[in-house]
Amino acid sequence: MLLEKEKRKSGNEAIRVLISLKTKILRDLKEVVNAGDFDYRTFGTAIEKHLTDIIVSIFEKAGFIKNNKDYIVAPHKNYFPDFELKTAPPIAIEFKSGNRNQNRQGKWATVKNSENDMGTLNEWPKRIKKFGGKNIYYIFVIYNFSEKTKQVQNVEIAPFYEFLGLNKSKFIKYREKDGNLRPKNFDAKPPIKTFEQFEQLINKTAVYRSRRIIKKHRQIIKDVQNIKKGMD
């Protein structure tokens, strides 16, 4: 077992190789889109298989993948991560994509943010426990799709926390009903620059959300009690 671990290549080196080939990944995705029949409604999901094929090819040529035991592809959409490379340490790679165009009541408009689900406040501690906070990366595909346009514009590769946004209260941007974290705007610089900063913010954000929910529930209970008194 020890010998097998010693033979595994560095996860950090694998990511450096991947980042160095961003231009190739972007070019390959553009070729896939030009040759395929993609729809703006389903592109974000449909492109994942092609993205997987591209990065598997890159890691094979770089010597990180020698057989199918060296990586895991997510078996279903709820599995984390989308792609796991069995390096030392293992690297978790999630695929995200965002459309700069959005159909609003029949009219196309340019948007600043794709509002992707970036994992919930409850899920992230489990993910970090499994992979470590510095071994989880996103490949984020930015595209411009509408009924008339089909373009892949950019591919970004970075630690997951660099894609997260902050709200006006300087907590991590999230959806209150389920705690799903939200991304930064497409062209914004990462407001979270280190894993340590993320750790501090996620704890504060979880407490902040809990307090807001408790406050709302207390108000609902109070309103119900007032209604009951009125009926009595």
Backbone bond lengths (Angstrom), bond angles and torsions (degrees), N, CA, C in turn:
res aa  C-N    CA-C-N  psi(-1)  N-CA   C-N-CA  omega(-1)  CA-C   N-CA-C  phi
1 M - - - 1.465 - - 1.527 111.16 -
2 L 1.342 116.19 -43.79 1.453 120.49 -179.68 1.525 110.72 -63.12
3 L 1.362 115.87 -41.46 1.449 120.17 -179.49 1.518 111.13 -62.97
4 E 1.353 116.09 -39.26 1.460 120.70 179.59 1.519 110.67 -62.84
5 K 1.345 117.02 -42.23 1.455 121.00 179.96 1.521 110.83 -65.61
6 E 1.338 116.43 -38.71 1.458 120.29 -178.57 1.535 111.23 -65.33
7 K 1.306 117.08 -28.70 1.454 121.10 -178.75 1.520 112.78 -77.99
8 R 1.302 117.08 -19.37 1.463 120.14 -177.33 1.526 110.25 -70.44
9 K 1.330 115.10 140.83 1.451 120.80 -179.19 1.526 110.80 -78.28
10 S 1.310 115.19 166.55 1.456 122.07 -177.13 1.523 111.84 -72.07
11 G 1.346 116.13 134.23 1.455 120.94 175.57 1.514 111.94 -65.67
12 N 1.327 116.08 -38.29 1.471 120.01 178.91 1.523 111.47 -62.85
13 E 1.318 116.58 -38.13 1.454 120.44 178.79 1.528 110.60 -67.45
14 A 1.329 116.66 -36.37 1.473 120.82 178.04 1.522 110.60 -61.66
15 I 1.326 116.43 -42.43 1.463 120.20 179.25 1.523 110.81 -67.56
16 R 1.332 117.07 -38.32 1.476 119.78 177.87 1.534 110.15 -61.32
17 V 1.328 116.26 -41.28 1.469 120.01 177.75 1.522 110.01 -62.44
18 L 1.336 116.39 -44.29 1.463 120.81 -177.92 1.532 110.75 -62.82
19 I 1.328 116.31 -45.87 1.470 120.24 -179.70 1.526 111.15 -64.59
20 S 1.324 117.03 -37.12 1.465 120.49 -179.78 1.528 111.81 -65.93
21 L 1.335 116.63 -18.85 1.466 120.98 -177.78 1.528 112.32 -109.90
22 K 1.331 116.88 24.38 1.468 120.18 179.02 1.529 111.86 -58.72
23 T 1.320 115.46 -39.48 1.471 119.27 -179.87 1.525 110.86 -62.16
24 K 1.320 116.77 -40.37 1.462 121.31 177.96 1.531 110.34 -65.33
25 I 1.345 116.97 -43.44 1.461 120.72 179.97 1.524 110.04 -60.54
26 L 1.326 115.77 -44.72 1.465 120.40 179.08 1.525 110.54 -62.19
27 R 1.321 116.62 -44.79 1.475 120.73 -179.75 1.532 110.80 -62.37
28 D 1.329 116.16 -43.33 1.472 120.22 179.87 1.524 111.47 -64.28
29 L 1.329 117.16 -40.30 1.465 120.56 178.80 1.531 110.98 -65.34
30 K 1.323 116.00 -39.51 1.462 119.52 177.47 1.523 110.93 -61.75
31 E 1.325 116.41 -40.02 1.463 120.48 178.41 1.522 110.81 -65.45
32 V 1.319 116.40 -39.46 1.464 120.92 178.18 1.526 110.38 -62.63
33 V 1.327 116.58 -44.62 1.467 120.90 -179.66 1.524 111.31 -65.46
34 N 1.330 116.70 -42.42 1.473 120.61 -179.86 1.524 111.87 -63.74
35 A 1.343 115.66 -32.09 1.463 119.79 -176.88 1.525 113.11 -91.29
36 G 1.333 117.11 -14.33 1.457 120.53 -174.28 1.512 113.96 -104.84
37 D 1.312 114.31 -179.27 1.466 121.45 178.74 1.520 108.08 -120.06
38 F 1.333 116.28 86.24 1.459 121.87 -175.81 1.527 110.40 -104.02
39 D 1.308 114.71 151.86 1.456 122.23 -179.44 1.522 108.77 -118.64
40 Y 1.317 117.57 142.22 1.465 120.19 -177.50 1.527 112.55 -61.19
41 R 1.336 117.13 -24.62 1.471 120.38 -178.69 1.530 111.86 -72.92
42 T 1.311 117.31 -31.44 1.464 120.97 -171.93 1.528 114.07 -120.52
43 F 1.326 117.66 2.62 1.459 120.19 -174.35 1.523 112.23 -57.67
44 G 1.321 117.29 -43.40 1.462 121.14 -176.12 1.519 112.90 -56.45
45 T 1.327 117.26 -36.05 1.460 121.71 177.90 1.529 111.41 -83.59
46 A 1.323 116.37 -43.33 1.463 121.20 -175.25 1.524 112.60 -64.03
47 I 1.318 117.79 -31.06 1.461 120.55 -175.23 1.527 112.15 -76.22
48 E 1.322 118.17 -16.16 1.463 121.07 -175.24 1.527 112.52 -62.47
49 K 1.314 117.50 -39.68 1.471 120.45 178.87 1.527 110.13 -61.89
50 H 1.315 116.83 -43.83 1.464 120.89 -179.14 1.528 110.83 -67.68
51 L 1.328 116.60 -38.03 1.459 120.74 177.84 1.525 110.23 -64.64
52 T 1.331 116.07 -40.00 1.464 120.46 176.34 1.525 111.12 -59.86
53 D 1.333 116.36 -46.67 1.471 120.66 179.76 1.526 111.17 -59.36
54 I 1.327 116.60 -38.97 1.470 121.30 -177.90 1.528 111.02 -66.78
55 I 1.344 116.47 -46.36 1.474 117.68 -176.38 1.533 111.45 -75.17
56 V 1.337 117.53 -29.19 1.466 119.40 174.13 1.524 109.58 -62.83
57 S 1.332 116.28 -43.82 1.467 120.80 178.26 1.525 111.34 -60.69
58 I 1.338 116.44 -41.74 1.469 120.65 179.37 1.522 110.85 -63.55
59 F 1.330 116.62 -46.54 1.467 120.09 -177.91 1.531 111.93 -69.95
60 E 1.321 117.16 -30.05 1.472 119.74 175.55 1.525 110.34 -65.84
61 K 1.317 116.50 -47.21 1.470 120.51 -178.64 1.524 111.63 -66.08
62 A 1.355 116.55 -29.74 1.467 120.58 -179.54 1.534 112.13 -86.84
63 G 1.337 116.73 -2.64 1.458 120.48 176.19 1.513 115.71 86.75
64 F 1.330 118.07 9.11 1.462 120.74 178.93 1.533 112.09 -84.65
65 I 1.321 116.72 -24.14 1.463 121.66 177.93 1.526 108.27 -120.02
66 K 1.343 114.75 120.48 1.464 120.20 177.13 1.520 111.49 -113.05
67 N 1.329 116.23 -24.78 1.466 121.07 175.85 1.526 108.01 -155.36
68 N 1.348 116.70 178.00 1.466 119.97 -174.25 1.522 113.91 -73.31
69 K 1.321 117.65 -0.97 1.469 120.83 174.79 1.524 111.70 -84.83
70 D 1.328 116.17 -9.20 1.461 120.48 -176.76 1.530 113.40 -87.55
71 Y 1.330 116.92 -2.35 1.463 119.33 178.88 1.526 110.44 -156.36
72 I 1.324 115.30 161.54 1.468 122.13 177.72 1.519 108.15 -130.77
73 V 1.324 116.11 130.62 1.462 121.94 173.51 1.531 107.55 -102.75
74 A 1.323 116.96 134.56 1.466 121.19 -177.74 1.533 110.95 -53.31
75 P 1.334 118.20 127.60 1.465 121.01 -179.28 1.525 114.00 -76.31
76 H 1.326 116.98 -18.12 1.470 121.01 178.39 1.525 109.21 -155.97
77 K 1.334 116.36 169.73 1.466 121.01 -170.18 1.528 113.73 -68.20
78 N 1.338 117.71 -21.23 1.462 120.27 -179.04 1.526 113.27 -91.45
79 Y 1.314 116.64 2.17 1.468 121.65 -178.37 1.529 109.73 -85.54
80 F 1.316 115.99 139.50 1.465 121.07 175.69 1.519 109.21 -119.99
81 P 1.332 117.52 133.04 1.463 128.35 -0.50 1.531 111.13 -92.34
82 D 1.320 115.69 178.12 1.461 119.94 175.29 1.521 111.24 -65.15
83 F 1.333 115.09 -33.60 1.468 120.14 -178.66 1.527 108.84 -146.89
84 E 1.319 116.06 130.00 1.469 121.09 177.25 1.521 109.03 -121.62
85 L 1.318 115.94 125.46 1.458 121.76 177.64 1.523 108.45 -102.10
86 K 1.328 116.56 124.87 1.462 122.20 -174.60 1.524 111.31 -82.34
87 T 1.309 114.85 65.26 1.462 120.93 175.41 1.526 108.47 -96.02
88 A 1.317 116.72 -168.23 1.460 121.28 176.80 1.533 108.66 -122.46
89 P 1.337 119.03 103.04 1.471 126.38 -2.81 1.530 111.47 -78.47
90 P 1.344 117.38 167.49 1.473 119.90 176.67 1.529 110.88 -61.11
91 I 1.320 115.52 145.94 1.454 122.23 179.91 1.530 109.46 -110.89
92 A 1.318 116.12 129.17 1.463 122.01 175.68 1.520 109.02 -99.85
93 I 1.322 116.34 128.03 1.464 121.29 179.99 1.524 109.29 -124.52
94 E 1.321 115.62 122.37 1.461 122.11 176.28 1.518 109.40 -104.37
95 F 1.333 116.57 142.04 1.455 121.91 176.58 1.521 109.82 -99.14
96 K 1.315 116.36 129.36 1.457 121.57 174.03 1.523 108.49 -131.89
97 S 1.299 116.25 153.57 1.459 119.94 177.19 1.521 109.13 -147.09
98 G 1.326 115.20 147.70 1.459 120.40 -178.15 1.507 111.84 -139.65
99 N 1.318 115.71 135.07 1.462 122.20 -179.27 1.526 109.74 -95.31
100 R 1.312 116.39 127.63 1.468 120.60 177.19 1.533 111.76 -74.12
101 N 1.315 116.44 -10.57 1.462 121.34 178.29 1.517 110.25 -109.60
102 Q 1.316 116.13 146.84 1.458 120.48 177.87 1.530 109.56 -143.34
103 N 1.318 114.04 135.70 1.462 119.95 179.17 1.525 109.18 -87.49
104 R 1.328 115.44 112.31 1.466 120.77 -178.75 1.517 109.40 -116.81
105 Q 1.334 114.22 104.07 1.466 120.94 179.35 1.529 111.54 53.86
106 G 1.323 114.50 45.85 1.458 120.28 175.46 1.517 115.61 85.56
107 K 1.330 117.68 -2.54 1.461 121.34 179.35 1.527 110.18 -118.61
108 W 1.327 115.89 136.13 1.458 120.81 -180.00 1.525 110.46 -85.78
109 A 1.334 114.94 135.61 1.464 120.64 -179.21 1.528 109.55 -138.71
110 T 1.328 115.73 145.91 1.459 121.16 175.76 1.520 109.18 -77.53
111 V 1.337 116.43 135.19 1.463 120.60 -178.65 1.533 110.05 -119.29
112 K 1.319 115.65 158.15 1.459 121.47 179.83 1.522 112.86 -91.73
113 N 1.348 116.02 -19.35 1.460 120.16 -171.49 1.522 109.59 -146.57
114 S 1.322 116.86 136.80 1.464 121.10 -179.06 1.528 112.67 -89.39
115 E 1.355 117.29 -8.74 1.467 122.93 176.51 1.524 112.46 55.48
116 N 1.325 117.65 40.97 1.466 121.54 177.60 1.522 111.74 -63.10
117 D 1.325 115.99 153.30 1.458 120.62 167.56 1.528 107.92 -75.93
118 M 1.314 116.70 124.28 1.468 120.99 -175.90 1.527 112.04 -114.88
119 G 1.332 115.68 27.80 1.462 119.44 -177.38 1.508 110.97 90.21
120 T 1.326 117.19 147.83 1.464 120.47 -176.38 1.525 112.05 -90.31
121 L 1.313 114.48 164.29 1.471 120.54 176.46 1.524 110.97 -58.66
122 N 1.333 117.33 -33.90 1.465 121.04 -179.88 1.524 113.07 -77.90
123 E 1.334 117.15 -28.67 1.462 120.53 -176.64 1.521 113.05 -78.11
124 W 1.331 117.33 -33.76 1.457 119.47 -171.09 1.530 114.71 -62.42
125 P 1.331 119.96 -39.75 1.472 117.98 177.11 1.531 112.92 -59.13
126 K 1.351 117.50 -35.81 1.469 121.02 178.84 1.528 110.69 -68.57
127 R 1.322 115.99 -40.91 1.464 119.87 179.63 1.524 111.01 -64.53
128 I 1.315 115.31 -42.54 1.466 120.53 -178.48 1.531 110.84 -68.21
129 K 1.322 116.25 -37.19 1.465 119.87 177.81 1.521 110.85 -61.91
130 K 1.330 117.08 -35.97 1.464 121.48 -177.92 1.521 112.61 -77.82
131 F 1.344 117.41 -43.52 1.467 120.37 -172.31 1.531 114.65 -110.62
132 G 1.325 116.19 -17.51 1.461 118.38 -172.00 1.520 109.34 87.11
133 G 1.305 116.83 143.78 1.459 120.45 -173.56 1.514 115.37 -68.00
134 K 1.329 116.98 -18.00 1.468 119.71 -176.51 1.526 113.13 -104.25
135 N 1.326 116.43 12.20 1.468 120.73 -178.63 1.525 112.14 -120.29
136 I 1.329 116.81 17.94 1.462 121.78 179.95 1.524 108.58 -116.97
137 Y 1.310 115.62 123.90 1.469 121.59 -175.68 1.523 110.68 -126.85
138 Y 1.325 114.59 154.38 1.458 121.22 172.16 1.527 109.30 -113.18
139 I 1.330 114.78 140.33 1.461 120.42 162.98 1.516 105.29 -106.44
140 F 1.319 116.12 112.95 1.468 121.73 -174.73 1.524 109.27 -109.04
141 V 1.327 115.74 116.18 1.467 122.18 179.94 1.528 108.79 -96.89
142 I 1.316 116.44 119.09 1.460 121.50 177.95 1.521 108.16 -101.16
143 Y 1.332 115.39 124.04 1.465 119.26 -176.82 1.518 111.10 -131.54
144 N 1.320 114.89 167.04 1.461 122.06 -178.71 1.531 107.27 -130.95
145 F 1.332 114.39 91.37 1.467 120.95 -176.56 1.519 110.15 -117.17
146 S 1.297 115.41 139.72 1.459 122.51 170.51 1.521 106.33 -149.22
147 E 1.309 117.45 -164.73 1.460 119.84 177.25 1.530 111.40 -71.68
148 K 1.348 116.70 -19.59 1.468 120.70 -176.98 1.523 113.13 -113.35
149 T 1.319 117.50 -21.02 1.468 121.29 -173.30 1.524 111.25 -120.04
150 K 1.336 116.43 138.21 1.456 122.08 175.30 1.522 108.61 -139.14
151 Q 1.338 115.73 97.09 1.459 120.93 -177.15 1.524 110.81 -136.27
152 V 1.321 115.62 135.43 1.460 120.69 166.90 1.517 106.33 -95.38
153 Q 1.326 117.31 120.54 1.460 120.82 -171.87 1.521 114.46 -97.06
154 N 1.330 116.21 -36.51 1.466 117.45 -174.86 1.523 110.30 -159.60
155 V 1.330 115.39 156.57 1.462 122.71 173.00 1.523 107.19 -128.22
156 E 1.333 116.42 124.86 1.458 121.18 179.13 1.524 109.42 -116.15
157 I 1.314 116.85 136.17 1.465 122.44 179.12 1.524 108.17 -128.74
158 A 1.328 116.39 121.68 1.471 120.06 -176.92 1.528 109.40 -164.74
159 P 1.338 117.75 166.80 1.461 120.17 172.98 1.523 110.56 -55.42
160 F 1.327 116.99 145.99 1.468 122.12 -172.72 1.520 113.36 -53.37
161 Y 1.344 116.90 -38.49 1.466 119.65 -172.57 1.526 112.10 -68.55
162 E 1.330 117.55 -21.41 1.469 119.61 179.98 1.529 112.60 -71.42
163 F 1.333 117.14 -13.19 1.461 120.61 179.36 1.521 112.94 -95.72
164 L 1.327 117.80 -5.64 1.463 120.87 -176.67 1.527 111.38 -83.07
165 G 1.323 115.26 147.32 1.454 120.52 179.17 1.514 111.99 -101.93
166 L 1.309 116.28 166.49 1.457 122.88 173.86 1.526 108.90 -114.87
167 N 1.344 116.56 146.50 1.461 119.75 177.09 1.534 110.16 -89.78
168 K 1.308 116.06 -176.00 1.470 120.58 -176.52 1.522 112.26 -64.28
169 S 1.332 115.98 -24.48 1.472 120.09 179.02 1.522 112.73 -87.71
170 K 1.340 116.47 4.59 1.466 123.57 177.84 1.525 112.94 70.13
171 F 1.344 115.81 21.97 1.453 120.33 168.97 1.527 107.56 -97.06
172 I 1.351 116.92 166.25 1.454 118.96 175.98 1.525 108.20 -62.11
173 K 1.310 115.69 134.67 1.459 120.64 -179.01 1.528 109.61 -65.39
174 Y 1.345 116.76 130.46 1.462 120.26 -176.98 1.526 110.60 -149.38
175 R 1.345 115.02 163.94 1.461 121.65 173.53 1.519 107.45 -96.87
176 E 1.307 116.78 124.26 1.463 120.18 -169.12 1.520 113.78 -65.13
177 K 1.332 118.57 -36.74 1.468 119.56 -172.46 1.532 113.38 -65.09
178 D 1.344 117.71 -29.55 1.464 119.10 -178.41 1.534 113.88 -132.20
179 G 1.323 117.13 -1.14 1.463 119.74 178.85 1.507 114.48 75.50
180 N 1.334 118.00 15.86 1.461 120.99 177.99 1.527 110.56 -68.56
181 L 1.319 116.13 125.13 1.461 120.26 178.76 1.527 109.93 -73.99
182 R 1.328 115.35 154.81 1.456 121.78 -175.57 1.535 110.61 -123.38
183 P 1.344 117.32 153.19 1.472 120.36 -176.59 1.515 113.45 -81.63
184 K 1.319 114.40 164.87 1.464 121.47 170.24 1.529 108.81 -71.42
185 N 1.320 116.86 168.05 1.459 120.80 174.78 1.529 109.84 -64.50
186 F 1.327 115.86 153.13 1.463 121.35 -176.02 1.527 112.72 -49.86
187 D 1.328 117.29 -50.47 1.459 121.10 -171.45 1.527 113.90 -96.90
188 A 1.324 116.76 5.96 1.471 120.11 -179.23 1.527 110.74 -80.65
189 K 1.318 115.64 148.51 1.452 119.98 173.41 1.530 109.10 -73.15
190 P 1.329 118.47 149.74 1.471 120.12 -178.97 1.525 111.70 -58.98
191 P 1.342 118.19 120.01 1.459 119.69 176.86 1.532 112.12 -75.81
192 I 1.344 116.85 -20.50 1.469 122.15 176.84 1.527 107.11 -109.73
193 K 1.308 116.36 113.74 1.463 120.16 -169.78 1.526 113.86 -105.26
194 T 1.338 118.17 -16.04 1.459 120.33 -179.40 1.521 109.76 -137.58
195 F 1.329 115.67 158.21 1.465 119.99 177.11 1.526 110.90 -64.76
196 E 1.331 116.45 -36.20 1.464 119.98 179.64 1.530 110.69 -62.05
197 Q 1.322 116.61 -39.72 1.464 120.83 176.28 1.520 110.61 -63.81
198 F 1.330 116.83 -40.94 1.468 121.30 177.38 1.523 110.63 -60.80
199 E 1.340 117.33 -44.89 1.467 121.32 -179.04 1.528 111.29 -57.34
200 Q 1.315 116.43 -44.91 1.463 120.46 179.44 1.528 110.98 -64.29
201 L 1.326 115.33 -43.63 1.462 119.98 -175.95 1.521 113.08 -70.51
202 I 1.323 117.84 -37.56 1.462 118.96 -177.25 1.522 110.79 -68.68
203 N 1.321 117.19 -35.56 1.468 120.08 176.93 1.529 110.99 -66.40
204 K 1.331 116.28 -44.52 1.458 120.53 178.88 1.529 111.13 -65.75
205 T 1.328 116.27 -38.66 1.460 120.37 -179.48 1.518 111.49 -66.85
206 A 1.336 117.49 -40.58 1.467 121.56 179.28 1.527 110.73 -62.71
207 V 1.339 116.45 -42.52 1.476 120.62 178.74 1.530 110.16 -65.91
208 Y 1.316 116.18 -43.48 1.469 121.84 -179.98 1.526 110.61 -59.69
209 R 1.333 116.78 -46.48 1.471 121.07 -179.97 1.528 110.54 -63.47
210 S 1.324 117.25 -43.41 1.465 121.01 -179.58 1.523 111.27 -60.48
211 R 1.317 116.09 -42.75 1.467 120.13 -179.92 1.529 111.28 -64.44
212 R 1.330 116.36 -39.71 1.464 120.55 178.64 1.533 110.83 -64.22
213 I 1.322 116.40 -42.01 1.467 120.62 179.91 1.526 110.64 -65.86
214 I 1.331 116.09 -43.90 1.473 119.88 178.69 1.521 110.52 -60.94
215 K 1.328 116.24 -43.63 1.466 121.03 -179.93 1.527 110.96 -61.14
216 K 1.340 116.67 -42.21 1.459 120.42 179.02 1.519 111.31 -66.19
217 H 1.333 117.04 -40.90 1.462 120.49 179.89 1.520 111.01 -65.81
218 R 1.324 116.36 -38.44 1.461 119.84 177.03 1.525 110.95 -62.20
219 Q 1.332 115.63 -40.00 1.462 119.90 179.22 1.525 110.83 -67.14
220 I 1.335 116.60 -39.00 1.469 120.10 177.70 1.518 110.66 -63.04
221 I 1.346 116.59 -44.12 1.467 120.97 178.93 1.528 110.36 -62.04
222 K 1.324 115.55 -42.12 1.460 120.32 179.14 1.518 111.44 -62.78
223 D 1.337 116.14 -42.29 1.464 120.60 179.22 1.524 110.91 -63.98
224 V 1.340 116.31 -41.67 1.484 120.40 178.82 1.529 110.36 -63.76
225 Q 1.326 116.27 -40.76 1.462 119.95 179.36 1.524 111.05 -64.73
226 N 1.324 117.06 -39.58 1.473 120.70 178.08 1.523 111.35 -65.60
227 I 1.346 115.33 -39.35 1.470 119.21 178.19 1.523 109.91 -63.79
228 K 1.333 115.31 -42.76 1.473 119.84 -179.71 1.518 111.26 -62.58
229 K 1.344 116.34 -42.14 1.463 120.27 178.38 1.518 110.21 -61.07
230 G 1.345 116.04 -41.58 1.459 119.57 179.89 1.507 112.16 -63.22
231 M 1.352 115.79 -38.12 1.467 120.37 179.45 1.523 110.31 -68.73
232 D 1.349 116.42 -37.40 1.476 119.54 179.24 1.531 110.40 -67.19
